[in-house]
Amino acid sequence: MLEKRLKQLRKKAGWSQQKLAEKAGLSYNVITKIEQGVAKRPSIQTMMKLADAFEIGLDELVGRKTKSS
């Protein structure tokens, strides 16, 4: 699920995997492993860096719908 969502967000932003890696302060290999589904459970630190790169919350990063108030 995360692999599809990450790829979707990255493409929407018009970024390559390398560009996302640079924006998030992660290695290119981490990005490719997540998108390929090899890294099934990235650390919370990695998830936070990805969310920060896209300027979104963790819920949105993983595609979780939040209850509207």
C-alpha positions as CSV (number, residue, x, y, z in Angstrom):
1,M,0.0,0.0,0.0
2,L,2.7,2.5,1.0
3,E,4.7,1.7,-2.2
4,K,1.7,2.7,-4.4
5,R,1.0,5.8,-2.4
6,L,4.6,7.0,-2.3
7,K,4.9,6.6,-6.1
8,Q,1.6,8.4,-6.6
9,L,2.7,11.4,-4.4
10,R,6.1,11.5,-6.1
11,K,4.7,11.5,-9.6
12,K,2.1,14.1,-8.6
13,A,4.9,16.3,-7.4
14,G,6.8,15.7,-10.7
15,W,9.8,14.3,-8.8
16,S,12.2,11.5,-9.8
17,Q,13.2,9.0,-7.1
18,Q,16.5,10.8,-6.8
19,K,14.8,14.2,-6.3
20,L,12.5,12.7,-3.6
21,A,15.6,11.1,-1.9
22,E,17.3,14.5,-1.8
23,K,14.2,16.4,-0.6
24,A,13.7,13.8,2.2
25,G,17.3,13.5,3.2
26,L,17.2,9.7,2.4
27,S,19.2,7.5,0.1
28,Y,18.0,6.7,-3.4
29,N,18.1,3.0,-2.4
30,V,15.6,3.6,0.4
31,I,13.2,5.2,-2.0
32,T,13.5,2.5,-4.6
33,K,13.1,-0.3,-1.9
34,I,10.0,1.3,-0.5
35,E,8.4,1.8,-4.0
36,Q,9.3,-1.8,-5.0
37,G,7.7,-3.1,-1.9
38,V,11.0,-4.6,-0.6
39,A,11.1,-2.4,2.5
40,K,7.8,-3.5,4.0
41,R,8.0,-1.5,7.3
42,P,10.1,1.6,7.0
43,S,11.1,3.3,10.3
44,I,9.0,6.0,11.7
45,Q,11.9,8.4,11.1
46,T,11.9,7.5,7.4
47,M,8.1,8.0,7.2
48,M,8.4,11.4,8.9
49,K,11.1,12.5,6.5
50,L,8.9,11.4,3.5
51,A,5.9,13.2,4.9
52,D,8.0,16.4,5.5
53,A,9.3,16.3,2.0
54,F,5.8,16.3,0.6
55,E,4.6,18.7,3.4
56,I,1.9,16.4,4.5
57,G,1.0,14.4,7.6
58,L,1.7,10.8,8.2
59,D,-2.0,9.9,7.7
60,E,-2.0,11.4,4.3
61,L,1.3,9.8,3.4
62,V,-0.1,6.3,4.1
63,G,-3.4,7.1,2.5
64,R,-5.4,7.0,5.7
65,K,-8.6,8.8,5.7
66,T,-9.2,11.0,8.8
67,K,-12.6,11.7,10.4
68,S,-13.8,15.2,9.6
69,S,-14.6,17.3,12.6
